[in-house]
Amino acid sequence: MNTLKDKISAASENPGVYLFKDAGNKVIYIGKAANLRNRLISYLNRPDEKSRILMNNARNLDTILTGSDIEALTLEESLIKLHKPKYNIRLKDDKKSPYLKITINEKFPRILFTRNIKPDGSQIFGPYTNARALRQTRDALCRIFQLVSCDKDLTRKLIRPCLEFHLRRCSAPCADKITPEDYCQAVKKAIKFLKGNSDELLREIEKQMWEYAKTEKFEAAAILRDQLLSVQKISQRHQIVAADNVDRDIVGLSRSGTQCVACLFRIRENRLIAKEILRLSVFPDDPEDELVAAFIRMIYTHLSYLPQEIVVPVSPAESDIQEKWFRDRGFKTRIVVPDKEPVSQLLKWAVRNAENELSNIVVKRTVPHVVLELQDFLRLPKPLRWVEAFDISNLGDKWAVGSSVCFKDGRPYKQRYRRYRIRRVKGQNDFAMINEIVGRRIADLKHAKELPDLLLIDGGRSQQVAALQAIRNFRIDIPVFALAKRRDQLFYPDGRCVSIPAYSRSVVLLKRLQEEAHRFAVNYHRKLRSKEVTESELDLIPGVGKERKLTLLKYFGSVEAIRKASEEDISKIPKIGPIVARLIYESLHT
């Protein structure tokens, strides 16, 4: 049986693809080479950690010869998608990436949402990272150009069209409501729109509209007018970021360990028409040029349209092969590392977006799900890792107190609990009391130069307004939400009410915050009241000094228990006697 080294030595010098396998015959790495033997021999002497680990785990080797290095590149990508090798750079969940597919090989092409790419001659656009936005794009194209989006057999003619036709979302070729020629024109318009050629498309639609109007085909002209307005409306939403009219994709990368994020800007006709965020599975010491090469291979292998330029931070490994592959497919795409404005600024912008997304991913790995869930429900920009909840407890205006409790990552953080005795408010005014304790708490936090991610006010909208006023006095910006009577409803600072699904764990977290703030306030209130009652009743009794008071409280436990005791029971306490017992009894029952 040949060893791995023997197979490497016997490898062909022709172009092809090689597959390293482990002891279980599972593919762990796939690569390509113009000369298989030279490339494989290099693995025996590579100093990097990834190659060392790969060779320690590899037990077998297969090679597939190809006609050229270009064929090897295409085959490599197909095999990586099939086997998902452990040590290859690849898209995370690449099998689930959604694409938009136009079946131009059919008489009446359809526009479909798909996750399975097959070489069936269809036009492919993508991948897209936001499936909802992709579906909205498809729906918009169906509404504007009235393309088929169902899976009906269009070779069988129907007597009447379906509801989509009557809603003007399909031209119903299945019921002969449109000629093949007119439908083909609509498909071409949709493809131009997806390529980003909206200016050219608008000129064509407007020209044809006026031709119909001159020949008094007003119904056809009206349809084109609606298309013109819809395409204009969508194009106006896209931000203008360049002025040289070059179609380009900007690829920004950010990585940390095995985490890597790519931000892809698609710029067409000087407009930013799309931003895609893609996550990659990488090895910590993968060279950046190989990372860029792998990204280009993964994204552009299956697409039906490529831009004039692909802008990357570093020149990819074997860039000449990739550009040759583009040319063989009929594209004049160049891979560019920018050195001048404004393209270099656009690349920096893409890199910043990738860094921001990567930081969010790293945070999500350490933040509990319930905290992220509450952030999503409230539509706030960052996780609510530090939440402070406030409550008031008072009985009349004598023992008014407030509390502030802190939860870190969904758990109580008692080092930051605070309690306040209301000092500035006279009378029973809960709103002013909330204003006071929030203001005092923020003053302490601002002095410490750290602020919470959210303030939660118990009591409703009026108390929230009082808290907001306290916040504004410090000229800082902290989200302040108020709990409604129902614990699954919160008031936004602008007065809107948001309902949180009762089944979510966020409701449990809100309940815990509310109950903990209430418990802490009530306990402080009881403590003050107990202290004041003790001082006002026992300390004022003649003959009861500090020593006798401590003896009584130690024996009975509280002033209330002493009040319930009989004169005879009190007299039995050491150092009290019948005379002092009568004074205590009469004082507590007067």
C-alpha positions, 0 to 999 in steps of 0.5 A: 500500500502506497504511503502519502509521500509515495502518492505525492512523489508519483503525482502528475505534473499536469494541472488538476485538483488534489484532495487530502483525506483523513484516516476515515477517508473524509476529505479534509482539504481540496486544492488546485495547481497548474503542476500537481507534483510541484504543489504537493511536494511543497506541503512536505516542507511548509513551515506554517501551522496550517500545513503542518496540522494538515499533513499530520491529519492527512492519510490519503490523497486523490488527484483529478487531472484537468485540461487546464488550470482554468478548469481546475479552478472551476472544479475546485470550487464545485468540490469544496461546495460538495465536501466542505473540507475542514481546512479550506476557506469557505463560506459559512452556511454557503449551501443556504445562501439565497440566489435569484434565478431567471430560467432563460432556457424556457420559452417563458422564463421565470424569476425564482428564489433559490438556494440550490445552484445547478448548471441548467443554463439559467441566469444567476444573481447573488448570493444575497445575505438578506433573504427577506430583501431578496424576496422583496426584490423578486416581488418588485420585479414581478410587480414592475415587469409582470414576470412569472414566479410560480412553478406551473407548467407553462406548456399547458394553456389555461382557460383563465389566469390566476389571481396574480394576473388580476393583481398585475403581478404576472402577465399570464403567458399560461393563458395567452395574455402576452406574446412570447416576444413581449414577454422576452422584452420584459425579461431582458428589462428585468435582467438589466435591472438586476445588473444595475443598468438602470439608466440604460433601462430607463432610456429604453422604457421611455423611448418605447413608451413615446413610440406607443403613445405616437401610434395611439397604443395608450394601454401599452404606453401606460404599462411602460409609464408605470414601469418607468416610474417604479424603476426611477423610484427604486434607483433614487433610493441608491446612494451615489458614491462614485463619478467614473461610471465603472461597475465595480464590486468592493470587497472589505475583509476583517478577521479575528482567529477563525472568524472572518467577515467580508463586506461586499459593496456592489456599485453600478452606474456610480450608485451603491445598489447593494451591501452584502455581509458574508461570513467565512470559515478560515484558519488563523494563519491563512495568508490574506492573498489566499483568503481574497482568492478563495472569496473571489472563487466562491462568489463569482464562479456561478454568477451570470454577470460580473462587474468591470472591476473587483476591488480587493485589499491585497492582490489574490494568490494566482490572480492571473488564473482568475482573470484568465478564467473571467476572460474565458467566460466573456468578462473583461473583469479586472482584480484591482488593489486601489491606490488612489481616491475615491476607490481606496476610500470606498475600500476603507468604508467596506472594511469598516463595515466588515469590522463592525459586523465582526465585532457584533459577532464576537459580542453575540458569542459572549452575550446571553440570548435573552439580552440580544432578544430584548435588543431586537424587540426594542430595535436598539443599536447595541446589546443591553448588557447593563440595565438599571431599573428604578422603583419608588416605595412610600407611605405618605411623605414620611418614609419615601425611598427609591431604588436602583438595581443593576442587571449585567448580561441578564443577571443581578449585579448587586455591587451596583444596587443603590437605594435613596431616601427622597430628600427634595420632594415634599408630599406624595409625588411619585413623578418628582421622586422618580426624577430625583432618584434618576438624576442622582443615579446618573450624576454618580454614573457620569462622575464615574464616566460609565453609563448603562445601556438602558434605564427601565422605569416602573410606573408607566408613561408619566414616570418615564417623562419625569425620568427623561427630564432628569436625563436631559439635564445631563445632556446625555443619551440613554434609552429610557423605557417604562413598563406598562401595567402589563409586563409584556408592554413597554413605552418608547421614549416618544410614547409609542408602546411595544408589545413583547411576545409573552412566550419570549424569555425577555418577558421573564427578564423584565419581570425579574427587573421589576420585582427586584427593583420593587423588593429592594425599595420595599426592604429599605422602606421597611428598614427605615420605618422599623428604625424610626418606630424603634427610636420613637417608642422605646427610646422615649420610655423613662427608665429604658436606656440603651442596655435595657432596649437591646435586652428587650429587642434581643428577647422579643425580636421587635417593638411589635412583639413587645407591644403584644406581650403582657406586663407580666411577660415583660417583667420576667426579662432580666434587669427589667423588673415590675416597675419598668415593665409597667412603664413599658407596657403603659407607654406602648399601649397609650 
